Amino acid sequence: MLTSKGFDTVISILGNRGMKLQPAIIDVAISAGVREFYPSEYGSDIAQGAYLTNRYFRDKHLTRTHLAKVISSNRNFNYTLVMVGGFMEFATKDLFGINTKEHKFTFYGQPEKEEPLTATADVAKIIVASTLLPKSPTQIREFRAPTGLYPWSEIIATISAAQGVEYKCTFHSVEQAEALQATFAAKGDVEQELAFSLKAIMGDLKQTGVPKPWDNGMFDWERQSLETAMKHLFSTE
């Protein structure tokens, strides 16, 4: 969004490696007159359960802590947290245990574990629509708006149907993911440390990525279903 003086809103879309730079970006944005910042999260509600201490979300917490600090001395500055769960299309990536070339699924947990998901097109719509909603008197807005909760058994079945192939599924325990996370951390392999910390929390039946109640009534349009998103994804490959 633009004002006569420049950018009014900054929407960060940095990946894992760049998230640690967000506090510095926030400071520069404030100095330039930006009044609204969207940190690069858009997934889970990290302010609850094991998400508070999980390694994968550490840099996101650093950003949240910095945002909470700067609003106290910048009354015209606001920030918005958007939590839509995983992106449906991204769920097909190796990080989530899915190999779409070899048609294999490896999961650290039980197949009935549910994952909140939203199609990427709907994520974009939610973010844009949220910029037009009223500001909060606390300078903080939080929107929880996944499309739905999907068991991993349903996710892999939907991907399998969209590709027209059968998947070989392998399930391990959450404890195995946690052990591998520690092994890679000791080796200094940050990428794999992050990957297995995420796999561990994804498979933990005690953890919910985006707890209800949700704010879907604020974003009232027909969302893409998991089936539609997967059919579109694999029809364009």
C-alpha positions in Angstrom: 0.0 0.0 0.0 1.2 3.5 -0.8 0.8 6.9 0.7 2.0 10.3 -0.6 5.2 9.8 1.3 6.0 6.2 0.3 5.1 2.7 1.5 2.7 2.4 4.3 2.6 -1.4 4.7 5.4 -3.9 4.4 4.5 -7.6 3.9 7.6 -9.8 4.5 7.8 -13.1 2.6 11.3 -14.1 3.7 12.2 -17.8 3.9 13.9 -19.6 6.8 17.4 -18.3 6.1 16.3 -14.7 5.9 13.9 -14.5 8.8 16.6 -13.6 11.3 17.0 -10.3 9.4 13.5 -9.2 10.1 14.2 -7.1 13.3 16.7 -5.0 11.3 14.2 -4.7 8.5 11.5 -3.6 10.9 13.7 -0.8 12.4 14.5 0.5 8.9 10.8 0.4 7.9 9.8 2.4 11.0 12.5 5.0 10.3 11.1 5.3 6.8 7.5 5.9 8.1 6.0 2.5 7.6 3.0 2.0 9.8 2.1 -1.7 9.3 4.3 -4.8 9.2 3.5 -8.3 8.3 6.2 -10.7 9.6 7.0 -13.7 7.4 5.0 -16.4 9.3 1.6 -17.2 7.7 1.7 -20.7 9.1 1.2 -22.0 12.6 0.3 -20.1 15.8 3.7 -20.2 17.4 2.5 -18.6 20.7 1.2 -21.9 22.1 2.2 -25.4 23.1 5.5 -26.8 21.9 5.7 -24.1 19.2 7.0 -21.8 21.9 10.3 -23.8 22.2 10.6 -25.7 18.9 13.8 -24.9 17.1 12.2 -24.4 13.7 10.3 -21.3 14.9 13.2 -19.6 16.8 13.8 -16.8 14.3 10.0 -16.2 14.1 10.0 -15.7 17.9 12.9 -13.3 17.7 10.8 -11.2 15.3 7.7 -11.4 17.4 9.7 -10.3 20.5 11.2 -7.4 18.6 7.8 -6.3 17.3 6.3 -6.3 20.8 9.2 -4.2 21.9 9.1 -1.5 19.2 5.3 -0.8 19.3 5.7 0.5 22.9 7.8 3.4 21.6 6.1 3.8 18.2 2.4 4.5 18.7 1.7 4.8 15.0 3.3 1.4 14.2 1.2 -1.7 14.0 1.8 -5.3 13.0 -0.3 -8.2 11.8 0.0 -11.9 12.3 -1.6 -14.1 9.7 -2.0 -17.8 10.6 -3.4 -20.1 7.9 -1.5 -23.3 8.6 0.6 -24.9 5.9 0.2 -24.0 2.2 -1.5 -26.9 0.4 0.9 -26.8 -2.5 4.0 -26.7 -0.2 2.8 -29.8 1.6 4.0 -31.8 -1.4 7.7 -30.8 -0.7 10.4 -33.1 0.6 10.4 -31.0 3.9 7.0 -32.6 4.7 8.1 -36.1 3.8 6.6 -36.3 0.3 8.6 -37.3 -2.7 6.3 -36.7 -5.7 8.9 -38.1 -8.2 9.4 -41.4 -6.4 5.9 -41.5 -5.0 6.9 -42.0 -1.4 5.7 -40.5 1.9 7.7 -40.6 5.1 6.1 -39.3 8.2 7.2 -39.1 11.8 3.9 -39.6 13.6 0.6 -41.2 13.0 -1.5 -40.9 9.8 -4.5 -39.5 11.6 -2.5 -36.4 12.8 -4.4 -33.4 11.3 -2.6 -30.5 9.6 -4.3 -27.1 9.0 -3.9 -26.1 5.3 -4.8 -23.3 2.9 -4.2 -23.0 -0.8 -1.6 -20.4 -1.8 -4.1 -18.4 -3.8 -6.3 -18.1 -0.8 -3.4 -17.2 1.5 -2.7 -14.2 -0.8 -6.3 -13.2 -0.8 -6.5 -13.3 3.0 -3.4 -11.2 3.4 -4.6 -8.6 0.9 -8.1 -8.6 2.4 -6.7 -8.1 5.9 -4.9 -4.9 5.0 -8.4 -3.3 4.5 -9.7 -4.3 7.9 -9.7 -1.9 10.9 -6.5 -1.5 12.9 -6.4 -2.7 16.5 -6.1 -0.3 19.5 -3.4 -2.6 20.8 -1.4 -2.1 17.6 -1.5 -5.9 17.1 -3.8 -7.8 14.9 -4.0 -11.6 14.7 -6.0 -13.5 12.1 -6.4 -17.3 12.2 -7.9 -18.5 9.0 -6.9 -22.0 7.7 -9.2 -23.5 5.1 -9.5 -26.8 7.1 -7.9 -29.6 9.1 -6.7 -32.5 7.0 -5.3 -35.9 8.4 -2.1 -36.8 6.7 -3.7 -40.0 5.5 -6.2 -37.8 3.5 -3.5 -35.5 2.3 -1.4 -38.3 0.8 -4.5 -40.0 -0.6 -5.5 -36.7 -2.4 -2.0 -36.3 -3.8 -2.0 -39.9 -4.9 -5.3 -39.4 -6.7 -4.2 -36.2 -8.4 -1.1 -37.9 -9.8 -2.8 -41.1 -10.5 -0.2 -43.2 -8.7 0.0 -45.2 -5.5 2.3 -43.9 -2.7 4.5 -46.1 -0.6 4.0 -44.8 3.0 6.4 -45.2 5.9 5.7 -44.1 9.4 8.3 -43.5 12.2 7.9 -42.2 15.7 8.1 -38.6 16.7 11.0 -39.5 19.0 13.0 -40.6 16.0 12.6 -37.2 14.5 13.7 -35.6 17.7 16.8 -37.8 17.9 17.7 -36.9 14.3 17.2 -33.2 15.1 19.7 -33.5 17.9 22.2 -35.5 15.7 22.1 -32.8 13.0 22.4 -30.0 15.5 25.5 -31.6 16.9 27.0 -31.8 13.4 26.2 -28.1 12.7 23.8 -29.0 9.9 21.2 -26.3 10.4 19.1 -27.2 7.4 18.5 -30.7 8.6 18.2 -29.6 12.2 15.4 -27.3 11.2 13.8 -29.9 9.0 13.6 -32.6 11.7 12.4 -30.1 14.4 9.5 -29.3 12.1 8.8 -33.0 11.3 8.7 -33.8 15.1 6.1 -31.1 15.9 4.1 -32.0 12.7 3.7 -35.5 13.9 2.9 -34.8 17.6 -0.7 -35.6 18.2 -0.7 -33.3 21.3 0.1 -30.2 19.1 -2.3 -28.2 16.9 -0.9 -25.8 14.4 -3.7 -23.3 14.5 -6.1 -23.8 17.4 -9.7 -22.8 17.0 -11.6 -20.5 17.1 -10.7 -19.3 13.6 -11.5 -16.0 11.9 -12.8 -17.4 8.6 -15.9 -15.3 8.8 -13.8 -12.2 8.0 -12.6 -13.8 4.8 -15.9 -15.1 3.4 -15.4 -16.6 0.0 -15.3 -20.1 -1.4 -11.9 -21.5 -0.7 -10.0 -23.9 -2.9 -10.3 -27.4 -1.6 -7.3 -29.7 -1.1 -8.5 -31.8 -4.0 -8.8 -28.8 -6.3 -5.4 -27.4 -5.3 -3.7 -30.7 -5.9 -5.4 -31.3 -9.3 -4.3 -27.8 -10.4 -0.8 -28.3 -9.1 -0.1 -31.6 -10.9 -1.9 -30.5 -14.1 0.6 -27.7 -14.5 3.8 -29.7 -13.9 
